Amino acid sequence: MSFHPVMDYGAGHHQSARELPEEGPAFSFTPANVAKLEEICSRYPAEHRKSAIIAALYLAQGQQGYITRAAMRAVAAAIRCTTAEVEDIVYFYTMFYTRPVGKHIVQVCRTLSCALMGAERVTEELSKALNLKPGETDAAKEFTLIEVECLGACDRAPVVGVNDEWHECQRPEDAQKLVDGLRARGAASLTGCHLKVAGE
């Protein structure tokens, strides 16, 4: 095992963003999401409505579970921009998924601080516990395992993100405990961001 992690960008990092999205069924925002999006767009001058592309994509992903070509066209229409501009965002940011993902999206940070603290071994142990390789989703659609760039808690490395929650100071030997906790208690089993906890 090397000290430095192998950074294979074709198998793990950015994989969900590199996959071409499927066409998918016809997509339109629910009335509730239309209202949310319009409220967000109202925060910007009319000529800068495109500033809400990321928010619109989050709403679409939350509604459908992942981003399809049909959803991208709906976002473009709602934002009043081109589909190509929406595609640029989807392909750049790894938090937008272009294929179905699991209920728990387990994201292991592999950037420098986490890498130095053993993130590679955390990924290996989570892979064993979940019986998944990075970039894969289980058949039951319960877990997706991916490797990502910085999650923003370098002083608490290695960091594992699960959906929009945090689990800090993850040790390889505790990977099975983390998986068991997610199965039993969901987000309640995570440590949360210590900065958020300290600020409450």
HELIX and SHEET records of a PDB file:
HELIX    1   1 GLN A   15  ARG A   18  1                                   4    
HELIX    2   2 PRO A   31  CYS A   41  1                                  11    
HELIX    3   3 ALA A   46  ALA A   52  5                                   7    
HELIX    4   4 ILE A   53  GLN A   64  1                                  12    
HELIX    5   5 ARG A   69  ILE A   79  1                                  11    
HELIX    6   6 THR A   83  PHE A   92  1                                  10    
HELIX    7   7 LEU A  112  LEU A  116  1                                   5    
HELIX    8   8 ALA A  119  LEU A  130  1                                  12    
HELIX    9   9 CYS A  154  ARG A  156  5                                   3    
HELIX   10  10 PRO A  172  ASP A  174  5                                   3    
HELIX   11  11 ALA A  175  ARG A  185  1                                  11    
HELIX   12  12 GLY A  186  SER A  189  5                                   4    
HELIX   13  13 HIS A  194  GLY A  199  1                                   6    
SHEET    1   A 4 PHE A 143  VAL A 148  0                                        
SHEET    2   A 4 HIS A 104  CYS A 109  1                                        
SHEET    3   A 4 VAL A 160  VAL A 162 -1                                        
SHEET    4   A 4 GLU A 165  HIS A 167 -1                                        
END                                                                             
